[in-house]
Amino acid sequence: MTLPSVDALKTQAKRLRTALTAKGQVLSHSQALELLSAQYGYKDWNTACAAASTSGTALPFAVGDRVSGIYMRQAFTGEIRGLSRVGQSGHLRVTLQFDNPVDVVTFESFSSHRSRVTCVVREDGIAIKKTSDGEPHLRMKRAG
């Protein structure tokens, strides 16, 4: 999903307010900006505004995207529930909700299942952190 310019985002917020007001729901301009920011996968308006002002580059993933891949050596499918940039590094903090819990323990006599995880990944969907043998904690791509 491509992030529009700051002016375009403000125009969208104005249209959203007008449409909701017509349906009897009052929304301030700042609330509309916050809602739009969340729609584009940003934590808040300030973060979205900074991204729209500087980079002009879209995030490779968006909140609500269906993804699949490998987490701690286990295959998964799921949905992105949270997404934000991590500083100027180009890295992304992503929160995933798995369709089915993933067992993160390799020991046969013990299990520990995770339904939701948060990882820092590069823009290609590969986690920065690795296991002791060098495998990334997470490898994800858009489900297709």
Contact map, one row per residue, 1 for C-alpha under 8 A:
111000000000000000000000000000000000000100000000000000000111110000000000000000000000000000000000000000000000000000000000000000000000000000000000
111100000000000000000000000000000000000000000000000000001110000000000000000000000000000000000000000000000000000000000000000000000000000000000000
111110000000000000000000000000000000000100000000000100011110000000000000000000000000000000000000000000000000000000000000000000000000000000000000
011111011000000000000000000000000000000000000000000100010000000000000000000000000000000000000000000000000000000000000000000000000000000000000000
001111111000000000000000000000000000000000000000000110010000000000000000000000000000000000000000000000000000000000000000000000000000000000000000
000111111100000000000000000000000000000000000000100110000000000000000000000000000000000000000000000000000000000000000000000000000000000000000000
000011111110000000000000000000000000000000000000000000000000000000000000000000000000000000000000000000000000000000000000000000000000000000000000
000111111111000000000000000000000000000000000000000000000000000000000000000000000000000000000000000000000000000000000000000000000000000000000000
000111111111100000000000000000001001000000000000000000000000000000000000000000000000000000000000000000000000000000000000000000000000000000000000
000001111111110000000000000000001000000000000000000000000000000000000000000000000000000000000000000000000000000000000000000000000000000000000000
000000111111111000000000000000000000000000000000000000000000000000000000000000000000000000000000000000000000000000000000000000000000000000000000
000000011111111100000000000000000001000000000000000000000000000000000000000000000000000000000000000000000000000000000000000000000000000000000000
000000001111111110000000000010011001000000000000000000000000000000000000000000000000000000000000000000000000000000000000000000000000000000000000
000000000111111111000000000010010000000000000000000000000000000000000000000000000000000000000000000000000000000000000000000000000000000000000000
000000000011111111100000000000000000000000000000000000000000000000000000000000000000000000000000000000000000000000000000000000000000000000000000
000000000001111111110000000000010000000000000000000000000000000000000000000000000000000000000000000000000000000000000000000000000000000000000000
000000000000111111111000011110010000000000000000000000000000000000000000000000000000000000000000000000000000000000000000000000000000000000000000
000000000000011111111100000000000000000000000000000000000000000000000000000000000000000000000000000000000000000000000000000000000000000000000000
000000000000001111111110000000000000000000000000000000000000000000000000000000000000000000000000000000000000000000000000000000000000000000000000
000000000000000111111111111000000000000000000000000000000000000000000000000000000000000000000000000000000000000000000000000000000000000000000000
000000000000000011111111111000000000000000000000000000000000000000000000000000000000000000000000000000000000000000000000000000000000000000000000
000000000000000001111111100000000000000000000000000000000000000000000000000000000000000000000000000000000000000000000000000000000000000000000000
000000000000000000111111100000000000000000000000000000000000000000000000000000000000000000000000000000000000000000000000000000000000000000000000
000000000000000000011111110000000000000000000000000000000000000000000000000000000000000000000000000000000000000000000000000000000000000000000000
000000000000000000011111111000000000000000000000000000000000000000000000000000000000000000000000000000000000000000000000000000000000000000000000
000000000000000010011001111100000000000000000000000000000000000000000000000000000000000000000000000000000000000000000000000000000000000000000000
000000000000000010011000111110110000000000000000000000000000000000000000000000000000000000000000000000000000000000000000000000000000000000000000
000000000000000010000000011111110000000000000000000000000000000000000000000000000000000000000000000000000000000000000000000000000000000000000000
000000000000110010000000001111111000000000000000000000000000000000000000000000000000000000000000000000000000000000000000000000000000000000000000
000000000000000000000000000111111100000000000000000000000000000000000000000000000000000000000000000000000000000000000000000000000000000000000000
000000000000000000000000001111111110000000000000000000000000000000000000000000000000000000000000000000000000000000000000000000000000000000000000
000000000000110110000000001111111111000000000000000000000000000000000000000000000000000000000000000000000000000000000000000000000000000000000000
000000001100100000000000000011111111100000001000000000000000000000000000000000000000000000000000000000000000000000000000000000000000000000000000
000000000000000000000000000001111111110000011000000000000000000000000000000000000000000000000000000000000000000000000000000000000000000000000000
000000000000000000000000000000111111111000000000000000000000000000000000000000000000000000000000000000000000000000000000000000000000000000000000
000000001001100000000000000000011111111100001000000000000000000000000000000000000000000000000000000000000000000000000000000000000000000000000000
000000000000000000000000000000001111111111111011000000000000000000000000000000000000000000000000000000000000000000000000000000000000000000000000
000000000000000000000000000000000111111111110000000000000000000000000000000000000000000000000000000000000000000000000000000000000000000000000000
000000000000000000000000000000000011111111000000000000000000001000000000000000000000000000000000000000000000000000000000000000000000000000000000
101000000000000000000000000000000001111111000001000000000000011000000000000000000000000000000000000000000000000000000000000000000000000000000000
000000000000000000000000000000000000111111100000000000000000011000000000000000000111000000000000000000000000000000000000000000000000000000000000
000000000000000000000000000000000000111111111011000000000000000000000000000000000011000000000000000000000000000000000000000000000000000000000000
000000000000000000000000000000000000110011111011000000000000000000000000000000000011000000000000000000000000000000000000000000000000000000000000
000000000000000000000000000000000100110001111111000000000000000000000000000000000000000000000000000000000000000000000000000000000000000000000000
000000000000000000000000000000001101100001111111100000000000000000000000000000000000000000000000000000000000000000000000000000000000000000000000
000000000000000000000000000000000000000000011111110000000000000000000000000000000000000000000000000000000000000000000000000000000000000000000000
000000000000000000000000000000000000100001111111111000000000000000000000000000000000000000000000000000000000000000000000000000000000000000000000
000000000000000000000000000000000000100101111111111100000000000000000000000000000000000000000000000000000000000000000000000000000000000000000000
000001000000000000000000000000000000000000001111111110000000000000000000000000000000000000000000000000000000000000000000000000000000000000000000
000000000000000000000000000000000000000000000111111111000000000000000000000000000000000000000000000000000000000000000000000000000000000000000000
000000000000000000000000000000000000000000000011111111111000000000000000000000000000000000000000000000000000000000000000000000000000000000000000
001111000000000000000000000000000000000000000001111111111000000000000000000000000000000000000000000000000000000000000000000000000000000000000000
000011000000000000000000000000000000000000000000111111110000000000000000000000000000000000000000000000000000000000000000000000000000000000000000
000000000000000000000000000000000000000000000000011111110000000000000000000000000000000000000000000000000000000000000000000000000000000000000000
000000000000000000000000000000000000000000000000001111111000000000000000000000000000000000000000000000000000000000000000000000000000000000000000
001110000000000000000000000000000000000000000000001111111100000000000000000000000000000000000000000000000000000000000000000000000000000000000000
011000000000000000000000000000000000000000000000001100111110000000000000000000000000000000000000000000000000000000000000000000000000000000000000
111000000000000000000000000000000000000000000000000000011111000000000000000000000000000000000000000000000000000000000000000000000000000000000000
111000000000000000000000000000000000000000000000000000001111110000000000000000000000000000000000000000000000000000000000001000000000000000000000
100000000000000000000000000000000000000000000000000000000111110000000000000000000000000000000000000000000000000000000000001100000000000000000000
100000000000000000000000000000000000000000000000000000000011111010000000000000000010000000000000000000000000000000000000000000000000000000000100
100000000000000000000000000000000000000110000000000000000011111110000000000000010010000000000000000000000000000000000000000000000000000000000000
000000000000000000000000000000000000001110000000000000000000111110000000000000111110000000000000000000000000000000000000000000000000000000000000
000000000000000000000000000000000000000000000000000000000000011111000000000000111000000000000000000000000000000000000000000000000000000000000000
000000000000000000000000000000000000000000000000000000000000111111100000000000110000000000000000000000000000000000000000000000000000000000000100
000000000000000000000000000000000000000000000000000000000000000111110000000011110000000000000000000000000000000000000000000000000000000000000110
000000000000000000000000000000000000000000000000000000000000000011111000000011110000000000000000000000000000000000000000000000000000000000011110
000000000000000000000000000000000000000000000000000000000000000001111100001111000000000000000000000000000000000000000000000000000000000000011110
000000000000000000000000000000000000000000000000000000000000000000111110001110000000000000000000000000000000000000000000000000000000000001111000
000000000000000000000000000000000000000000000000000000000000000000011111111100000000000000000000000000000000000000000000000000000000000011110000
000000000000000000000000000000000000000000000000000000000000000000001111111100000000000000000000000001010000000000000000000000000000000011100000
000000000000000000000000000000000000000000000000000000000000000000000111110000000000000000000000000000010000000000000000000000000010000111000000
000000000000000000000000000000000000000000000000000000000000000000000111111000000000000000000000000000010000000000000000000000000000000010000000
000000000000000000000000000000000000000000000000000000000000000000000111111100000000000000000000000001110000000000000000000000000000000000000000
000000000000000000000000000000000000000000000000000000000000000000011110111110000000000000000000000001000000000000000000000000000000000000000000
000000000000000000000000000000000000000000000000000000000000000000011110011111000000000000000000011101000000000000000000000000000000000000000000
000000000000000000000000000000000000000000000000000000000000000001111000001111100000000000000000011100000000000000000000000000000000000000000010
000000000000000000000000000000000000000000000000000000000000000001110000000111110000000000000001111100000000000000000000000000000000000000000000
000000000000000000000000000000000000000000000000000000000000001111100000000011111000000000000001111000000000000000000000000000000000000000000000
000000000000000000000000000000000000000000000000000000000000011111100000000001111110000000000111100000000000000000000000000000000000000000000000
000000000000000000000000000000000000000000000000000000000000001100000000000000111110000000000111100000000000000000000000000000000000000000000000
000000000000000000000000000000000000000010000000000000000000001000000000000000011111000000001111000000000000000000000000000000000000000000000000
000000000000000000000000000000000000000011100000000000000000111000000000000000011111100000011110000000000000000000000000000000000000000000000000
000000000000000000000000000000000000000011100000000000000000000000000000000000000111110000011100000000000000000000000000000000000000000000000000
000000000000000000000000000000000000000000000000000000000000000000000000000000000011111101111000000000000000000000000000000000000000000000000000
000000000000000000000000000000000000000000000000000000000000000000000000000000000001111111111000000000000000000000000000000000000000000000000000
000000000000000000000000000000000000000000000000000000000000000000000000000000000000111111100000000000000000000000000000000000000000000000000000
000000000000000000000000000000000000000000000000000000000000000000000000000000000000111111100000000000000000000000000000000000000000000000000000
000000000000000000000000000000000000000000000000000000000000000000000000000000000000011111100000000000000000000000000000000000000000000000000000
000000000000000000000000000000000000000000000000000000000000000000000000000000000000111111110000000000000000000000000000011000000000000000000000
000000000000000000000000000000000000000000000000000000000000000000000000000000000000111111111000000000000000000000000001111000000000000000000000
000000000000000000000000000000000000000000000000000000000000000000000000000000000011110001111100000000000000000000000001111000000000000000000000
000000000000000000000000000000000000000000000000000000000000000000000000000000000111110000111110000000000000000000000111100000000000000000000000
000000000000000000000000000000000000000000000000000000000000000000000000000000011111000000011111000000000000000000000111100000000000000000000000
000000000000000000000000000000000000000000000000000000000000000000000000000000011110000000001111100000000000000000011110000000000000000000000000
000000000000000000000000000000000000000000000000000000000000000000000000000001111100000000000111110000000000000000011100000000000000000000000000
000000000000000000000000000000000000000000000000000000000000000000000000000001111000000000000011111000000000000000111000000000000000000000000000
000000000000000000000000000000000000000000000000000000000000000000000000000111100000000000000001111111000000000001110000000000000000000000000000
000000000000000000000000000000000000000000000000000000000000000000000000000111100000000000000000111110000000000000100000000000000000000000000000
000000000000000000000000000000000000000000000000000000000000000000000000000111000000000000000000011111000000000000100000000000000000000000000000
000000000000000000000000000000000000000000000000000000000000000000000000000000000000000000000000011111100000000011110000000000000000000000000000
000000000000000000000000000000000000000000000000000000000000000000000010011100000000000000000000010111110000000011100000000000000000000000000000
000000000000000000000000000000000000000000000000000000000000000000000000010000000000000000000000000011111100001111000000000000000000000000000000
000000000000000000000000000000000000000000000000000000000000000000000011110000000000000000000000000001111100001111000000000000000000000000000000
000000000000000000000000000000000000000000000000000000000000000000000000000000000000000000000000000000111110011100000000000000000000000000000000
000000000000000000000000000000000000000000000000000000000000000000000000000000000000000000000000000000111111001000000000000000000000000000000000
000000000000000000000000000000000000000000000000000000000000000000000000000000000000000000000000000000001111111000000000000000000000000000000000
000000000000000000000000000000000000000000000000000000000000000000000000000000000000000000000000000000000111111000000000000000000000000000000000
000000000000000000000000000000000000000000000000000000000000000000000000000000000000000000000000000000000011111000000000000000000000000000000000
000000000000000000000000000000000000000000000000000000000000000000000000000000000000000000000000000000001011111100000000000000000000000000000000
000000000000000000000000000000000000000000000000000000000000000000000000000000000000000000000000000000111111111110000000000000000000000000000000
000000000000000000000000000000000000000000000000000000000000000000000000000000000000000000000000000000111000011111000000000000000000000000000000
000000000000000000000000000000000000000000000000000000000000000000000000000000000000000000000000000011110000001111100000000000000000000000000000
000000000000000000000000000000000000000000000000000000000000000000000000000000000000000000000000010011110000000111111000000000000000000000000000
000000000000000000000000000000000000000000000000000000000000000000000000000000000000000000000000111111000000000011111000000000000000000000000000
000000000000000000000000000000000000000000000000000000000000000000000000000000000000000000000011110010000000000001111100000000000000000000000000
000000000000000000000000000000000000000000000000000000000000000000000000000000000000000000000011100000000000000001111110000000000000000000000000
000000000000000000000000000000000000000000000000000000000000000000000000000000000000000000001111000000000000000000011111000000000000000000000000
000000000000000000000000000000000000000000000000000000000000000000000000000000000000000000001110000000000000000000001111100000100000000001000000
000000000000000000000000000000000000000000000000000000000000000000000000000000000000000000111100000000000000000000000111110000111000000000000000
000000000000000000000000000000000000000000000000000000000000000000000000000000000000000000111100000000000000000000000011111111110000000001000000
000000000000000000000000000000000000000000000000000000000000000000000000000000000000000001110000000000000000000000000001111111110000000000000000
000000000000000000000000000000000000000000000000000000000011000000000000000000000000000001110000000000000000000000000000111111000000000000000000
000000000000000000000000000000000000000000000000000000000001000000000000000000000000000000000000000000000000000000000000111111000000000000001000
000000000000000000000000000000000000000000000000000000000000000000000000000000000000000000000000000000000000000000000000111111100000000001111000
000000000000000000000000000000000000000000000000000000000000000000000000000000000000000000000000000000000000000000000000111111110000000101110000
000000000000000000000000000000000000000000000000000000000000000000000000000000000000000000000000000000000000000000000011110011111100000111100000
000000000000000000000000000000000000000000000000000000000000000000000000000000000000000000000000000000000000000000000001110001111100000110000000
000000000000000000000000000000000000000000000000000000000000000000000000000000000000000000000000000000000000000000000001000000111110000110000000
000000000000000000000000000000000000000000000000000000000000000000000000000000000000000000000000000000000000000000000000000000111111111110000000
000000000000000000000000000000000000000000000000000000000000000000000001000000000000000000000000000000000000000000000000000000001111111110000000
000000000000000000000000000000000000000000000000000000000000000000000000000000000000000000000000000000000000000000000000000000000111111000000000
000000000000000000000000000000000000000000000000000000000000000000000000000000000000000000000000000000000000000000000000000000000111111000000000
000000000000000000000000000000000000000000000000000000000000000000000000000000000000000000000000000000000000000000000000000000000111111100000000
000000000000000000000000000000000000000000000000000000000000000000000000000000000000000000000000000000000000000000000000000000000111111110000000
000000000000000000000000000000000000000000000000000000000000000000000001000000000000000000000000000000000000000000000000000001111110011111100000
000000000000000000000000000000000000000000000000000000000000000000000111100000000000000000000000000000000000000000000000000000111110001111100000
000000000000000000000000000000000000000000000000000000000000000000001111000000000000000000000000000000000000000000000010100011100000000111110000
000000000000000000000000000000000000000000000000000000000000000000001110000000000000000000000000000000000000000000000000000011100000000111111000
000000000000000000000000000000000000000000000000000000000000000000111100000000000000000000000000000000000000000000000000000011000000000001111100
000000000000000000000000000000000000000000000000000000000000000000111000000000000000000000000000000000000000000000000000000110000000000000111110
000000000000000000000000000000000000000000000000000000000000100011110000000000000000000000000000000000000000000000000000000000000000000000011111
000000000000000000000000000000000000000000000000000000000000000001110000000010000000000000000000000000000000000000000000000000000000000000001111
000000000000000000000000000000000000000000000000000000000000000000000000000000000000000000000000000000000000000000000000000000000000000000000111
